[in-house]
Amino acid sequence: MKNVLIQEYIGRMTLTDVNNFALNNGIVLKEDELSLVYNHIIKNWRTVIYGNPRPILDDLKKNLDNVTYQKIETLYTQFKNRYL
């Protein structure tokens, strides 16, 4: 049931939703960075939630500004710890 709800939410998610979430958490994404993050969320949400997200985080680290990446990784860790 939980997977269905998450999948439905992800299916309706837009670039604007991701950008607004980022901005609300002090992360400013350039257009190409926003697309990269959005695409990882859409394609890899199961891995991010249930698996080993290290390859995804490594890809983000290579393609994002260092400060932006650090903020995203910190935010990911906070949410992961909150919902374990």
N, C-alpha and C positions, 0 to 999 in steps of 0.2 A: 504494500500500500504506500509506504513512504517513497519508494522508487518511482511509482506512478505519479505522485504529487510533484516530486522534483522534476521528473521528465516533462510534465505538463508546464511547469513554471519555466524551465529552460527553453522549451519550445516557443513560448510567447515572449521571451526576453529579446530586447532590442539593443542596438548600440547605445541608444540614449539611456536606457536603463543602466547599462554598465558604466557609462560615463558619469551619470548622476551618482551612482553608488561610490565610484572612485572619488569624485569631487567632495561628497559628504564625508569621506574618510581622509581628506587632505592629499589626494593623489591627482595630479594633473597629467592627463595622457594626451600625447600628440595623436593625430589622426591615425597614423600607421601603428602606433602602440595600442591604441584602442581596438583596432581591427585584430591585432595579434591576440590580445587578451580575450576579446569576445570569441574569436574562433577557437581558442583553447577551451574556453568554458563550454561552448556548444558541442565540440567534438570529444572532449575528454573529461566531462564532469564526473563520470563514474570513477575514473582513475583518481581524480582529485579528492573525491570523497572517501572512496573505499580502498584504493590501491596505493602504489608508490608514486607520488607526484614528482619525484626528483627529476626525471627527464624533462618534464614540462617546465618546472622551475628553472632548470639549466637553460632551456631554450629561451625563456623569458629573460634570464640574466644576460644572455648574449645579445639580446635585441632591445633591451630597455636601458634607459638612463640608470646609472647605479643607484641614485637616491630613490627613484621610482620603484626599482626592483626591491630595494630594502623595505620600502613601505608596504609593497604587496606581500612580500614574504612574511613580514611581521603581522599583517592583517590576516593572512592565511593561517598562521600559527595560532593567533588568538581565537579565531573562529573554530579551528580544528579542536583546540583544547576545550572550548566551551561546549561543544556538541559531542564529545566522545562518550 
